[in-house]
Amino acid sequence: MVQKLVFIVALVAFCIVSIVNGKAVNVLKEHNVVQCPNATQAVNLLCTKDLSESGKIFQHIKEYIDCPATGVNTKPITCIQVINQMGDDGGDASIVTGGVGYTSVEIELISQTSKGLDYHIDVYTE
Ligand SMILES: *[C@@H]1O[C@H](CO)[C@@H](O)[C@H](O)[C@H]1NC(C)=O
């Protein structure tokens, strides 16, 4: 009896922590990623991509964009623009690895439940 009670209390505590964590993560999520500390250094377009996908019912779509998509880049990235084209229904974008100052970047795009993704992405080097 005591064991069952402990189990239930632990389960409820776990759920509350999960919900709080979920909210904390959502607050940090943004539709767009714009990291362009000095626009005059955004000279060469390393990658440009339009990505558009329709939603899948009750699912989150996840896409990973690698820049450069192929080959090796040797110049530091100076500017990253990941722009949602879907307004409030749009997904969340974040940088997974690399970024400004690195020679590559990996961008993660996650749709809202049942919603699609529509992004324009530009990455520049010096
Ligand atoms: C921005 O980059 C340019 C060109 O490299 C440089 O001349 C300028 O000082 C930079 N500005 C800032 C605020 O760092």
Ligand as a Chemical Component Dictionary entry (heavy atoms), coordinates in Angstrom:
data_LIG
# 
_chem_comp.id                   LIG 
_chem_comp.type                 NON-POLYMER 
_chem_comp.pdbx_formal_charge   0 
_chem_comp.three_letter_code    LIG 
# 
loop_
_chem_comp_atom.comp_id 
_chem_comp_atom.atom_id 
_chem_comp_atom.alt_atom_id 
_chem_comp_atom.type_symbol 
_chem_comp_atom.charge 
_chem_comp_atom.model_Cartn_x 
_chem_comp_atom.model_Cartn_y 
_chem_comp_atom.model_Cartn_z 
_chem_comp_atom.pdbx_ordinal 
LIG C1 C1 C 0 32.208 45.016 -39.495 1  
LIG O1 O1 O 0 33.033 44.462 -40.500 2  
LIG C2 C2 C 0 33.778 45.432 -41.243 3  
LIG C3 C3 C 0 34.499 44.706 -42.376 4  
LIG O2 O2 O 0 35.267 43.627 -41.873 5  
LIG C4 C4 C 0 34.736 46.163 -40.299 6  
LIG O3 O3 O 0 35.442 47.136 -41.020 7  
LIG C5 C5 C 0 33.922 46.803 -39.183 8  
LIG O4 O4 O 0 34.795 47.392 -38.245 9  
LIG C6 C6 C 0 33.032 45.776 -38.490 10 
LIG N1 N1 N 0 32.167 46.449 -37.550 11 
LIG C7 C7 C 0 32.076 46.093 -36.278 12 
LIG C8 C8 C 0 31.094 46.852 -35.469 13 
LIG O5 O5 O 0 32.744 45.181 -35.798 14 
# 
loop_
_chem_comp_bond.comp_id 
_chem_comp_bond.atom_id_1 
_chem_comp_bond.atom_id_2 
_chem_comp_bond.value_order 
_chem_comp_bond.pdbx_ordinal 
LIG C1 O1 SING 1  
LIG C1 C6 SING 2  
LIG O1 C2 SING 3  
LIG C2 C3 SING 4  
LIG C2 C4 SING 5  
LIG C3 O2 SING 6  
LIG C4 O3 SING 7  
LIG C4 C5 SING 8  
LIG C5 O4 SING 9  
LIG C5 C6 SING 10 
LIG C6 N1 SING 11 
LIG N1 C7 SING 12 
LIG C7 C8 SING 13 
LIG C7 O5 DOUB 14 
# 
